Amino acid sequence: MRTGMGTGRGARSGARTGGRRPAIGIAVVGAIGVVAAALAALGGSRPPVSPGPPQPGSGAIPAVVGPTVFYEILDADGSALVERRLDGHSLPRRIATRPDADLGQTWTIDPGGTIAVAILPTDGQQERVEAVEIADGADLWQVELPFTAISEAVWSADGHRLALISRPEQAGPTESFVVDTRGGRVTRTVVPQGAVLQGFDVDDALLLREAQGDGTVSAWTFLRVDPATNVVERLSAVPDVGPSTTGAEDVDPARGFAVTLSLGPNHRGTAVHARPTNGGAARQLGVFPSVDWIAIDPSGTGVAVAASHGLRFIAWDGRAEDLWSSDDSIAGFGWSADGDYLWIETDRRGPNLTVIERSTGRTIVVPQVDPVAQSLVVRVVGGVSLPDTALPAVEPTPAPTPAPSGPDVADAPSIASAWVDASGGRTLLHVDRLVPTSEGGMRVAASMTPVPVADDPDTMVALLPRPRSAQVLAWVGTADHAMGWLWDGITDHPSVRLAVPRDWPASAFALAWRPDGQAVAAMATRVGPDGDVRGTFVIGELGAARTTFLPFNPQYDRLEGWWSLTELRVGHVICTEGCEGRFSYSARLRVRDGRLRRLTPADRTHAPIDEIDPDGRGGLVMSVINADPADDVRIDWPLGSGSVDGPAVIGFARGGRSILLADASGDGTDLYRIDDAAQRAVKGRLADPQPVRLGHLPRHGLDVRISPDQRWALVVDRVENVQLVELSTGRAWQVDRDRTLDWWPTT
C-alpha cells in the first residue's frame, strides 16, 4: 500500500488488502549487473522537486525533536492508531481505536501528521470513512462510500484532500472520490478503468495516470479532474507531481521518468528498468532473483527495491547501496514525505517495524511490548534529524497474569490445560486442572506428573475428555509419531498410557472417542503393496490386540467423529474450487464392513449434521445436501447483526438440537442459542428463531467455546489472549497463553 501526495509524497509500499503478504524471493544483495550509466537524460535538466512545508489538515502539530512514527496495531480491542515520537523520552500514545476493524490496513494519515482517516467495511459494497484529530483523537466527520482500496489512497500536500478509488469487482464504473478533510465533503467522478491515482496538483486537482502499450508498458498519459467542474481532461503535458507506486511500477511525472519491473534476460529473475514517462528507450538498473516492491525516493535520487530479506537503493547513476537486511522477510516499506526516512515492516512476531535515517544509516526498531495480531506503519513524519538517543531508557512491560486469590468460585467449571515444555533440557508434556478463584486468577487444582515426549518443534497437543468418565486424554502428535495419556485430574493419581492395539499407526491423527469411551477412531496413512500411500480410518478398542482399518471412501475421506457405537461419521472430500453435483455433506460408515450411508434431513434429530452458512440477507441457511435446497432451512435473524454475514455458528448443544451463535454488535459480541430450528421451521423457513441471549463479550474478533452448561465461555481474542468468562455477569479470569484448553468432564 502507499500514500501519495502532490509535490513529494509520503510513499507507503507493500500491497496489503488483508493480513501481511508473504514476501518471496531471496535477499536483494544478489543483484546482478547494475548499469553504471547516468540516467540524467531520462529526467532532463529539471532540478529535484522538494515538498512544500506541511500544512495542518486540522489543528497544528507541536514542535518535535526527532521524527514521528505513526503506526497501527490490531490487538484485542481493535485497530489502534499509535503515535511514537523518536525524541528519546516519549512513550507510545494511542490516538484512536476502531473495534470493528479486522486484519489489513485501516488508517491513513495526512503528510503533516495532523488528521487521520479510518476506512471500515459496513457491508459487502459499502464502507465507513471516519476522520479523527491526531492531537486528541477527537472525531471530526464520517461519510459512507462504495468499497475502495485504502492501499491506493493519495493525499494533497497540505492534507486538505484525500483521494480514494473504487474498482467494482462486478458491473459498475471505476470511480475516484476526493474527500475534503476539513468537513468530509465528497466529490465523486467516473474515471477510466485502468487509471491509477497519482496525486494532487497545486490547484487541488486530482491527477491520475494511464499506462500505454500493448502488453508491456512503454509510456503513460495523465488525467486531471478539474476541482471546479469535476470534468476529467487528458493532459498534453506531464504534470508537476511527485511519484506514486503500485509496487510493480512507480511513476515520477515531475522528473519525467518511471521505474518498472519485467522478466529478466532469458526469462530469469526480475529486471528493474527506468524509462521516460512519455515513451522511449528503457535503461536496465539491475536484475534480481525476485522483487517484491519498488518505490522512488521522493527527493528524486533513486529507487528502493525490496526483495524478501533485504532492501537495496539504486541511484540514477547506477550506484547501488544495501540499506537493510534481515533473516525476516519484508512485508512492506515506504518513504517519509521528503525522503529523509525509510520504514520497513517484516513478517516476524514481536517488534517488526524499523525506521532508517537515510543521511546516517541509523536504524531504530520501534518497540512493541504487548502481543498484537499485526503491526503496520501508516506514515513517518520527518523533516528533523534523529537525536542521539531516540528511545526512552525504560519501556512499558506487559501486564502479568493475575495470581489466584481467595476461595474457589462455587459451581465454576474446571479447565484442562496442556502444553509441551523443552526448557529444562527434556521435552515434557504437562497437564493441569485449573479452577477460578473468587478474588481473581486461576488456581492449579491438580497437576499431572510430567511425561517425556518426542523432541519435535511441530508437536501438537490435543485434549479429548473421555465420555462417561472424569478422565481427559492428552494426545501428543508429531509428523511421524503420536501417543496419548489418560488422567483423572487428581494430583496423586498417575497418568496412564492409552491402551491402543499394538499395530495402531504411529502417525494417527484427528482422534475421536466412541460414545461409550471404550474405543477411539482416527485418520492415518498406510503404504500399499504397490508402494502407494493410501489414507485410512483406524479404529482401536482399548486393550484390543488389533486395529481395524477402513480405507477412505473416494467421496468421504474426513473423520468427523462417531455416529453411533458401530458407525463412524465421515465428511465429504473438500474441493479446492467447490464440489459439483448432489451429495450429502456427511455420511455414516459402518465399522464392521465399511458400508457407507449418506445422511439425510431425517437424521437431523440425531446430531448436528447441517452445513450452516450466511444466506446473504443477514440470516442463516441450514443445508444437508449439496446442490439441493429442497430440505434447506432458512433462519431469519431479527436482531440486526453488526456483521454483514449475520451471526456466526460457534457450537451446538442438546445433542445438536440447539445452535450456539456469536453476533457482532456495536460494542462487542453477543452470544445466543436457537433451539429446535429445523423442527420449528415452516415450509423451510424459521421466521422467528426466538434467540435466547446467553451473554455479552466486550470485544470483536473472538473465538468462543461455550461450556456444556452454557454458563461459561472460554474466549480467545485476536492476539491469542485467553479468558474464562462467566456469562451471566461478564466477569473474566485470565488464563495462560500458549496452552491447549478444554472443559474438564464431570461424571
VOGU-3710 file (C-alpha; in Angstrom, 3 decimals, decimal comma):
1> mrtgmgtgrg> 0,000/0,000/0,000  1,170/3,533/-0,387  0,100/7,011/0,437  0,993/9,685/-2,079  0,651/13,447/-2,427  1,223/16,179/-4,932  4,693/17,643/-4,617  6,643/14,854/-2,988  4,697/12,056/-1,394  4,656/10,202/1,848
11> arsgartggr> 5,189/6,963/-0,004  3,992/3,751/1,522  4,766/0,483/-0,186  3,701/-3,100/0,274  0,380/-4,365/-1,065  -1,846/-5,121/1,864  -5,509/-5,849/1,263  -5,714/-8,429/4,039  -3,109/-9,559/6,537  0,584/-9,351/5,875
21> rpaigiavvg> 1,526/-10,601/2,442  4,352/-13,142/2,347  7,477/-11,901/0,670  9,079/-14,131/-1,939  12,482/-14,468/-3,497  15,880/-14,010/-1,854  17,797/-11,092/-0,445  18,483/-8,202/-2,789  22,206/-8,416/-2,133  22,214/-10,898/-5,002
31> aigvvaaala> 21,537/-8,206/-7,625  23,173/-8,797/-10,969  24,743/-6,284/-13,316  23,758/-2,781/-12,179  24,134/-0,356/-15,069  26,651/2,372/-14,304  25,475/4,770/-16,995  23,984/8,008/-15,721  20,250/8,446/-16,189  20,053/12,200/-16,077
41> alggsrppvs> 18,746/12,270/-19,625  15,610/10,458/-18,552  14,594/13,297/-16,306  16,020/16,188/-18,331  17,775/19,001/-16,530  14,870/19,733/-14,215  16,075/20,066/-10,603  14,701/17,762/-7,938  11,259/18,733/-6,684  11,193/19,325/-2,954
51> pgppqpgsga> 7,972/19,184/-0,981  6,423/22,303/0,394  6,113/22,729/4,139  3,408/20,553/5,667  0,189/22,438/6,310  -2,183/21,340/9,045  -5,100/19,264/7,896  -6,901/20,097/11,148  -5,113/21,737/14,038  -1,344/22,085/14,336
61> ipavvgptvf> 1,339/19,660/15,439  3,687/20,747/18,217  7,405/21,159/17,619  9,293/17,897/17,992  12,877/16,795/18,302  13,148/13,740/16,068  10,773/12,139/13,565  7,321/10,838/14,434  6,222/7,328/13,510  2,500/6,704/13,104
71> yeildadgsa> 1,598/3,036/13,057  -1,436/0,883/13,626  -1,703/-2,285/15,649  -4,503/-4,819/15,645  -4,934/-6,065/19,184  -7,738/-7,398/21,334  -9,526/-4,032/21,328  -9,413/-3,476/17,555  -7,246/-1,412/15,243  -5,423/1,250/17,253
81> lverrldghs> -3,597/4,175/15,670  -0,433/4,896/17,647  1,972/7,838/17,650  5,613/7,264/18,567  7,933/10,294/18,718  11,576/9,279/18,369  12,764/12,038/20,696  14,453/9,965/23,395  11,735/10,168/26,036  8,205/9,825/24,590
91> lprriatrpd> 6,275/6,601/25,080  3,702/5,390/22,533  0,404/7,303/22,511  -2,843/5,737/21,339  -4,693/8,251/19,214  -7,864/6,299/18,424  -9,173/2,738/18,247  -11,766/1,183/15,960  -13,092/-2,080/17,475  -14,836/-3,258/14,292
101> adlgqtwtid> -11,643/-3,355/12,204  -10,003/-6,583/11,117  -6,726/-7,702/9,537  -5,361/-5,345/6,909  -4,777/-1,618/6,818  -7,393/0,582/8,486  -5,740/4,014/8,799  -4,173/6,653/6,571  -2,653/9,974/7,714  -2,040/13,325/6,019
111> pggtiavail> 1,562/14,343/5,209  1,783/16,747/8,137  0,538/14,224/10,683  -2,464/16,234/11,869  -5,506/14,268/10,666  -6,117/10,522/10,439  -8,765/8,702/8,431  -10,040/5,183/9,131  -11,800/3,122/6,472  -14,066/0,391/7,813
121> ptdgqqerve> -16,337/-2,030/5,918  -20,055/-1,834/6,641  -21,273/-4,463/4,156  -20,043/-6,107/1,004  -20,389/-2,930/-1,086  -20,058/-0,009/1,320  -17,522/1,284/3,810  -17,462/3,921/6,521  -14,827/6,645/6,289  -14,097/8,368/9,613
131> aveiadgadl> -11,693/11,210/10,397  -10,092/11,965/13,761  -7,827/14,703/15,086  -4,287/13,450/15,673  -3,727/15,820/18,597  -6,503/14,436/20,813  -8,256/11,647/18,880  -11,473/13,661/18,621  -13,939/12,581/15,929  -14,201/15,074/13,062
141> wqvelpftai> -16,584/13,670/10,458  -17,925/10,470/8,923  -19,142/9,537/5,427  -20,107/6,336/3,620  -18,589/5,336/0,285  -18,579/2,312/-2,001  -15,769/-0,110/-1,278  -12,377/1,452/-2,012  -8,780/0,324/-1,626  -7,080/2,254/1,174
151> seavwsadgh> -3,781/0,910/-0,163  -4,182/3,234/-3,175  -5,053/6,401/-1,225  -3,234/9,664/-2,013  -3,186/12,963/-0,099  -2,691/16,563/-1,110  0,469/18,165/0,282  -1,483/20,353/2,708  -3,625/17,457/3,955  -6,881/19,134/2,891
161> rlalisrpeq> -7,777/16,459/0,341  -7,750/12,688/0,342  -8,365/10,686/-2,834  -9,632/7,108/-2,967  -10,543/4,893/-5,903  -13,253/2,251/-6,260  -12,818/-0,681/-8,639  -16,023/-2,779/-8,544  -15,474/-6,498/-8,978  -18,824/-6,836/-10,718
171> agptesfvvd> -20,560/-4,410/-13,064  -20,018/-0,723/-12,481  -17,603/2,036/-13,425  -14,283/2,834/-11,798  -14,728/5,954/-9,680  -12,490/8,338/-7,789  -13,587/10,004/-4,556  -11,965/13,213/-3,359  -12,736/13,957/0,285  -12,287/17,474/1,648
181> trggrvtrtv> -10,828/16,522/5,023  -11,861/19,826/6,609  -15,501/18,765/6,651  -15,955/15,439/4,889  -17,454/16,726/1,623  -17,015/14,134/-1,155  -16,607/14,706/-4,901  -17,308/11,595/-6,957  -16,016/11,105/-10,519  -16,128/8,292/-13,085
191> vpqgavlqgf> -12,584/7,662/-14,352  -11,061/5,230/-16,891  -10,965/1,625/-15,729  -7,187/1,266/-15,625  -6,447/4,668/-14,092  -4,093/4,921/-11,105  -4,204/7,729/-8,531  -1,083/9,896/-8,913  -1,570/12,842/-6,533  -2,806/16,442/-6,462
201> dvddalllre> -1,501/19,495/-8,280  -1,043/22,964/-6,772  -4,661/23,846/-7,679  -6,061/20,907/-5,682  -6,950/18,962/-8,822  -6,709/15,184/-8,644  -4,227/13,684/-11,098  -4,332/10,126/-12,428  -2,232/8,143/-14,867  -2,907/5,529/-17,528
211> aqgdgtvsaw> -0,325/3,094/-18,825  0,149/2,908/-22,585  1,495/-0,027/-24,541  0,386/-3,396/-25,829  1,261/-5,938/-23,152  4,361/-4,062/-21,979  4,100/-0,561/-20,528  6,036/1,866/-22,706  4,615/5,272/-21,684  1,946/6,978/-19,582
221> tflrvdpatn> -0,704/9,593/-20,164  -2,069/11,758/-17,372  -5,569/12,872/-16,467  -6,768/15,823/-14,416  -10,080/16,107/-12,584  -10,991/19,786/-12,542  -11,998/20,637/-8,944  -14,455/23,322/-10,118  -16,323/21,387/-12,837  -15,486/17,749/-11,979
231> vverlsavpd> -14,599/17,218/-15,642  -11,865/14,699/-16,487  -9,401/16,095/-19,015  -6,423/14,421/-20,653  -3,246/16,463/-20,167  -0,999/17,292/-23,098  1,981/17,927/-20,819  3,436/15,924/-17,965  2,138/17,334/-14,655  4,368/18,650/-11,898
241> vgpsttgaed> 3,573/15,991/-9,302  5,673/13,521/-7,356  5,932/9,722/-7,610  3,246/7,193/-6,783  3,919/3,451/-6,740  1,795/0,392/-7,374  4,636/-1,883/-6,330  5,410/-3,110/-9,835  5,748/0,399/-11,282  6,494/3,810/-9,825
251> vdpargfavt> 5,986/6,923/-11,932  7,533/10,324/-11,156  5,961/12,815/-13,601  7,811/15,806/-12,130  11,114/14,275/-13,218  9,761/12,697/-16,371  10,636/9,073/-15,714  9,332/5,879/-14,171  10,636/2,599/-12,793  9,094/-0,697/-13,883
261> lslgpnhrgt> 9,617/-4,432/-13,442  9,809/-7,115/-16,099  11,225/-10,574/-16,656  14,991/-10,666/-16,654  17,196/-11,808/-19,525  16,297/-15,282/-20,797  13,160/-15,107/-18,639  15,217/-15,494/-15,476  14,859/-13,209/-12,468  13,253/-9,773/-12,362
271> avharptngg> 14,699/-6,780/-14,178  14,310/-3,225/-12,850  14,105/-0,573/-15,576  13,986/3,217/-15,653  12,159/4,724/-18,637  10,836/8,139/-19,760  7,170/8,720/-18,921  6,406/9,870/-22,478  7,979/6,812/-24,121  11,437/5,961/-25,295
281> aarqlgvfps> 14,182/3,521/-24,539  14,358/1,987/-21,081  17,572/1,543/-19,144  18,136/-1,513/-17,012  19,082/-0,694/-13,433  19,618/-4,243/-12,296  18,400/-7,824/-12,297  17,332/-9,600/-9,114  16,251/-13,180/-8,411  12,895/-11,653/-7,443
291> vdwiaidpsg> 11,475/-8,279/-6,446  8,587/-7,655/-4,068  8,154/-3,883/-4,291  9,731/-0,709/-5,662  9,391/2,913/-4,538  11,144/6,002/-5,905  12,830/8,288/-3,386  10,554/11,369/-3,090  13,628/13,629/-3,272  14,406/12,104/-6,660
301> tgvavaashg> 17,803/10,499/-6,073  16,953/6,879/-6,905  14,681/3,925/-6,234  14,417/1,490/-3,313  13,938/-2,175/-4,202  12,636/-4,769/-1,730  13,234/-8,463/-2,251  12,456/-10,929/0,512  15,035/-10,291/3,246  16,703/-7,089/2,061
311> lrfiawdgra> 16,265/-3,537/0,831  18,600/-2,034/-1,794  18,779/1,540/-3,071  19,817/2,185/-6,690  20,786/5,740/-7,652  20,077/7,032/-11,149  23,785/6,954/-11,967  23,804/3,191/-11,333  25,416/3,144/-7,900  23,790/0,651/-5,543
321> edlwssddsi> 23,664/0,512/-1,754  22,320/-2,161/0,568  20,177/-0,286/3,083  18,973/-3,111/5,296  18,861/-6,894/5,562  17,401/-9,397/7,999  16,524/-13,034/8,495  12,883/-11,892/8,443  11,010/-11,327/5,202  9,964/-7,791/4,290
331> agfgwsadgd> 6,188/-7,336/4,416  6,163/-3,655/3,401  8,261/-0,499/3,217  7,905/3,178/2,383  9,370/6,679/2,470  8,728/9,757/4,560  7,356/12,682/2,537  10,729/14,256/1,763  12,740/11,043/1,605  14,802/11,577/4,750
341> ylwietdrrg> 13,488/8,378/6,363  12,582/4,887/5,226  10,469/2,477/7,212  10,279/-1,304/6,936  7,785/-3,901/8,140  8,736/-7,557/8,498  6,658/-10,683/8,992  8,181/-11,563/12,369  6,213/-11,793/15,601  7,033/-9,115/18,147
351> pnltvierst> 8,712/-5,800/17,232  8,598/-5,757/13,417  8,835/-2,052/12,486  12,178/-0,412/11,637  12,931/3,222/10,752  16,097/4,121/8,792  17,579/7,614/8,702  18,929/7,977/5,157  21,623/10,548/5,917  23,312/8,434/8,596
361> grtivvpqvd> 22,043/4,886/8,002  20,938/4,651/11,653  18,149/2,178/12,305  15,582/2,297/15,082  13,370/-0,700/15,869  10,031/0,535/17,201  9,354/-1,317/20,492  6,251/-3,493/20,760  5,635/-4,904/24,233  2,169/-6,437/24,170
371> pvaqslvvrv> 1,191/-9,152/21,671  -0,593/-7,938/18,544  -2,192/-9,630/15,551  -0,484/-7,219/13,162  1,579/-4,030/13,199  1,767/-1,680/10,181  3,416/1,692/9,616  0,975/4,340/8,400  3,365/7,275/7,976  6,695/8,657/9,166
381> vggvslpdta> 6,779/12,445/9,515  10,392/13,532/9,163  11,970/16,905/8,484  14,223/16,654/11,542  17,231/14,507/12,402  17,265/11,620/14,830  18,540/12,691/18,251  21,486/10,850/19,756  19,020/8,902/21,901  15,803/8,146/20,024
391> lpaveptpap> 14,036/5,867/22,531  13,449/6,209/26,282  15,622/4,193/28,630  12,639/2,318/30,065  9,732/0,884/28,076  6,390/-0,357/29,442  6,285/-4,017/30,430  3,443/-6,455/29,719  0,868/-6,975/32,432  1,429/-10,282/34,276
401> tpapsgpdva> -1,270/-12,939/34,507  -3,147/-12,335/37,797  -2,271/-14,751/40,587  -5,044/-16,791/42,242  -6,557/-15,300/45,374  -9,398/-16,294/47,659  -11,500/-19,459/47,667  -12,530/-21,252/44,501  -15,629/-19,897/42,746  -18,617/-22,042/43,649
411> dapsiasawv> -20,104/-24,144/40,811  -17,396/-22,997/38,393  -16,075/-25,492/35,849  -12,585/-26,923/35,884  -10,371/-26,282/32,872  -7,951/-28,804/31,389  -4,702/-27,103/30,356  -1,869/-28,866/28,496  1,443/-27,835/26,948  4,854/-29,198/25,967
421> dasggrtllh> 7,935/-27,664/27,608  11,523/-28,214/26,499  13,187/-25,514/28,605  14,716/-27,853/31,182  16,765/-29,966/28,811  13,999/-32,572/28,446  10,806/-32,342/26,403  7,887/-32,942/28,757  4,100/-32,964/28,481  2,341/-31,040/31,262
431> vdrlvptseg> -1,361/-31,202/32,118  -3,060/-29,096/34,812  -6,599/-28,829/36,098  -7,456/-25,161/36,698  -10,261/-23,504/38,666  -11,143/-19,784/39,018  -10,762/-18,104/42,405  -13,117/-15,566/43,945  -10,600/-12,700/44,096  -9,189/-13,278/40,620
441> gmrvaasmtp> -6,681/-15,573/38,948  -6,796/-19,268/38,098  -5,621/-21,819/40,670  -3,838/-25,028/39,692  -6,095/-27,507/41,466  -4,066/-30,513/40,329  -1,096/-31,332/38,098  -0,296/-34,495/36,211  3,218/-35,812/36,692  5,025/-34,611/33,527
451> vpvaddpdtm> 5,791/-37,313/30,969  8,572/-37,268/28,339  7,540/-36,852/24,703  9,353/-36,604/21,376  11,507/-33,531/20,865  9,861/-32,062/17,764  9,200/-28,356/17,094  5,951/-29,272/15,318  4,492/-31,196/18,261  0,731/-30,739/18,590
461> vallprprsa> -1,273/-31,396/21,758  -4,986/-32,223/21,758  -7,235/-32,672/24,788  -10,181/-35,056/24,478  -12,469/-35,503/27,508  -13,364/-39,177/27,775  -17,109/-39,875/27,528  -18,816/-41,245/30,648  -15,698/-40,524/32,688  -13,869/-37,811/34,629
471> qvlawvgtad> -10,712/-38,514/32,639  -9,097/-36,413/29,931  -6,945/-37,815/27,135  -3,872/-35,724/26,291  -2,901/-36,742/22,755  0,547/-35,681/21,537  1,288/-35,895/17,830  4,255/-35,164/15,587  4,767/-35,735/11,876  5,628/-39,404/12,391
481> hamgwlwdgi> 4,628/-40,334/15,925  1,631/-39,952/18,248  0,612/-41,244/21,667  -1,728/-40,312/24,484  -2,139/-40,357/28,261  -5,297/-40,565/30,352  -5,534/-38,647/33,617  -8,401/-38,071/36,039  -7,371/-34,633/37,342  -6,252/-35,780/40,796
491> tdhpsvrlav> -2,670/-34,942/41,745  -1,838/-38,219/43,477  -3,236/-40,314/40,642  -0,774/-41,249/37,884  -1,474/-40,854/34,195  -1,981/-43,995/32,094  -0,847/-44,572/28,511  -3,815/-45,025/26,185  -4,067/-48,778/25,576  -4,453/-48,789/21,791
501> prdwpasafa> -3,672/-52,024/19,872  -0,054/-52,876/19,103  -0,499/-52,251/15,372  -2,016/-48,800/15,912  -0,408/-46,425/13,336  2,260/-44,204/14,844  1,091/-41,202/12,815  -2,641/-41,420/13,597  -4,314/-38,014/13,876  -7,752/-36,387/14,280
511> lawrpdgqav> -8,631/-38,694/17,172  -12,266/-39,141/18,301  -13,746/-41,067/21,234  -16,504/-43,602/20,714  -19,592/-42,507/22,692  -19,001/-45,172/25,363  -15,368/-44,131/25,922  -14,080/-47,655/25,195  -12,607/-47,096/21,717  -11,050/-44,379/19,588
521> aamatrvgpd> -11,016/-43,652/15,875  -8,525/-41,625/13,874  -7,151/-40,977/10,404  -3,828/-42,343/9,168  -1,920/-43,389/6,071  -0,679/-46,829/5,009  1,733/-47,932/2,315  0,110/-50,457/-0,022  1,747/-53,464/-1,703  2,426/-51,326/-4,768
531> gdvrgtfvig> 4,199/-48,683/-2,684  1,373/-46,153/-2,933  0,389/-44,246/0,189  -3,316/-44,534/0,943  -5,499/-42,854/3,524  -7,400/-44,951/6,024  -9,685/-44,664/9,014  -8,408/-46,603/12,042  -10,438/-47,883/14,993  -8,885/-49,178/18,174
541> elgaarttfl> -10,735/-50,856/21,039  -8,900/-50,131/24,289  -6,922/-53,223/25,243  -7,656/-54,997/21,945  -4,983/-56,905/20,054  -5,555/-55,500/16,574  -6,591/-52,263/14,915  -9,478/-52,102/12,444  -8,546/-50,395/9,169  -11,169/-48,920/6,827
551> pfnpqydrle> -9,806/-47,395/3,592  -11,017/-43,928/2,725  -14,126/-43,821/0,576  -13,356/-41,928/-2,667  -16,000/-39,341/-1,775  -15,782/-39,323/2,025  -12,264/-39,036/3,406  -12,558/-36,980/6,602  -13,278/-38,273/10,100  -15,912/-36,106/11,780
561> gwwsltelrv> -16,458/-38,360/14,795  -18,715/-41,258/15,719  -22,328/-41,585/14,631  -23,097/-44,495/16,946  -21,319/-47,317/18,752  -20,966/-49,138/15,437  -20,595/-46,338/12,869  -18,210/-43,503/12,143  -19,362/-40,147/10,870  -17,279/-39,130/7,843
571> ghvictegce> -17,209/-35,937/5,793  -17,239/-35,358/2,061  -13,962/-34,606/0,320  -13,021/-30,918/0,278  -12,820/-29,499/-3,234  -10,485/-26,545/-3,714  -12,920/-24,831/-6,081  -16,165/-26,316/-4,828  -17,696/-29,720/-5,476  -20,367/-30,103/-8,132
581> grfsysarlr> -23,348/-32,409/-8,046  -25,800/-33,595/-5,441  -24,355/-35,234/-2,328  -24,753/-35,136/1,430  -22,075/-33,315/3,356  -21,674/-36,217/5,797  -22,195/-39,968/5,810  -22,292/-42,958/8,169  -19,524/-45,563/7,784  -20,169/-48,935/9,418
591> vrdgrlrrlt> -17,070/-50,244/11,189  -17,914/-53,920/10,717  -17,890/-53,949/6,908  -17,228/-50,397/5,660  -20,784/-49,915/4,403  -21,448/-46,222/3,723  -24,819/-44,489/4,016  -25,246/-40,809/3,243  -27,058/-38,709/5,805  -30,475/-37,251/5,035
601> padrthapid> -32,554/-34,447/6,570  -34,314/-37,114/8,662  -31,047/-37,554/10,590  -31,217/-34,015/11,991  -32,798/-35,264/15,211  -29,788/-37,484/15,945  -26,900/-34,990/15,702  -25,941/-31,629/14,169  -25,419/-32,557/10,500  -26,122/-29,319/8,626
611> eidpdgrggl> -23,731/-27,014/6,901  -24,840/-23,619/8,254  -23,842/-20,609/6,177  -24,841/-16,944/5,746  -27,861/-16,602/3,477  -26,742/-13,268/2,000  -29,530/-11,359/3,754  -28,208/-11,273/7,301  -29,657/-14,648/8,285  -28,542/-18,271/8,048
621> vmsvinadpa> -29,295/-21,274/5,877  -29,051/-24,889/7,075  -28,265/-27,470/4,413  -27,705/-31,240/4,489  -27,494/-31,892/0,731  -25,260/-30,039/-1,718  -26,958/-28,507/-4,792  -30,427/-29,414/-3,496  -32,229/-26,712/-1,483  -35,454/-28,719/-1,137
631> ddvridwplg> -34,798/-29,510/2,524  -32,822/-26,384/3,416  -33,939/-24,358/6,424  -33,585/-20,586/6,310  -33,288/-18,833/9,663  -34,234/-15,168/9,766  -32,217/-13,054/12,170  -34,387/-10,383/13,790  -31,702/-8,579/15,796  -29,863/-6,665/13,057
641> sgsvdgpavi> -26,382/-8,151/13,257  -23,346/-5,892/13,223  -21,771/-8,280/10,705  -22,668/-8,310/7,010  -22,840/-12,116/7,207  -25,139/-12,207/10,212  -24,395/-14,287/13,317  -21,665/-16,948/13,315  -22,219/-20,527/14,455  -19,836/-21,372/17,314
651> gfarggrsil> -21,206/-24,694/18,536  -24,166/-26,887/19,378  -25,991/-28,064/22,493  -28,675/-30,575/23,436  -27,235/-33,208/21,125  -27,227/-30,815/18,219  -30,808/-29,578/18,507  -29,643/-26,178/19,746  -27,381/-23,876/17,735  -24,957/-21,599/19,598
661> ladasgdgtd> -24,247/-18,265/17,902  -21,958/-15,248/18,226  -23,311/-11,979/16,835  -21,239/-8,821/16,419  -22,784/-5,729/17,981  -21,626/-2,149/18,201  -19,808/-2,628/21,495  -18,771/-6,261/21,333  -20,115/-9,758/20,716  -23,456/-11,159/21,875
671> lyriddaaqr> -23,932/-14,896/22,430  -27,248/-16,617/21,652  -28,874/-20,022/21,434  -31,559/-21,100/18,961  -33,495/-24,240/19,902  -35,002/-26,792/17,501  -34,544/-24,688/14,369  -35,234/-27,477/11,876  -38,165/-28,832/13,876  -39,853/-25,412/14,242
681> avkgrladpq> -39,341/-24,277/10,650  -42,442/-23,857/8,476  -42,018/-24,620/4,774  -38,258/-24,396/5,109  -38,189/-21,097/6,974  -37,813/-20,184/10,634  -39,156/-16,643/10,623  -38,973/-16,212/14,400  -35,946/-18,081/15,752  -36,621/-16,831/19,317
691> pvrlghlprh> -32,922/-16,493/20,174  -32,040/-16,929/23,843  -29,339/-14,493/24,932  -26,546/-16,226/26,851  -24,219/-13,297/27,474  -22,222/-10,377/26,123  -18,479/-10,097/25,479  -16,973/-6,603/25,155  -14,814/-7,247/22,065  -14,898/-8,322/18,430
701> gldvrispdq> -12,935/-10,961/16,529  -13,297/-13,613/19,224  -13,028/-17,389/19,214  -15,633/-18,583/21,728  -16,227/-22,024/23,207  -19,261/-22,300/25,472  -19,330/-24,735/28,402  -21,715/-27,713/28,376  -23,976/-25,979/30,925  -23,948/-22,765/28,807
711> rwalvvdrve> -22,998/-20,633/31,818  -19,325/-20,101/30,991  -17,156/-19,467/27,960  -13,506/-19,817/27,038  -12,708/-16,771/24,918  -9,629/-16,249/22,732  -9,119/-12,782/21,269  -7,243/-11,669/18,141  -3,853/-11,770/19,844  -4,499/-15,148/21,498
721> nvqlvelstg> -5,129/-13,839/24,980  -7,419/-16,309/26,753  -10,120/-15,643/29,330  -12,614/-17,730/31,226  -15,843/-15,693/31,303  -18,913/-16,127/33,482  -21,672/-15,294/31,003  -24,294/-14,111/33,491  -22,009/-11,434/34,973  -19,346/-10,869/32,314
731> rawqvdrdrt> -16,624/-11,381/34,903  -13,403/-12,715/33,366  -10,365/-14,663/34,569  -7,121/-14,510/32,603  -5,742/-17,898/31,513  -2,143/-18,508/30,454  -1,472/-18,201/26,727  0,026/-20,914/24,528  -1,935/-23,705/26,149  -4,339/-26,319/24,811
741> ldwwptt> -7,583/-25,945/26,793  -10,839/-27,818/27,213  -13,622/-28,243/29,753  -12,849/-30,867/32,368  -15,599/-33,509/32,232  -17,962/-34,119/35,120  -19,313/-37,594/35,790
//
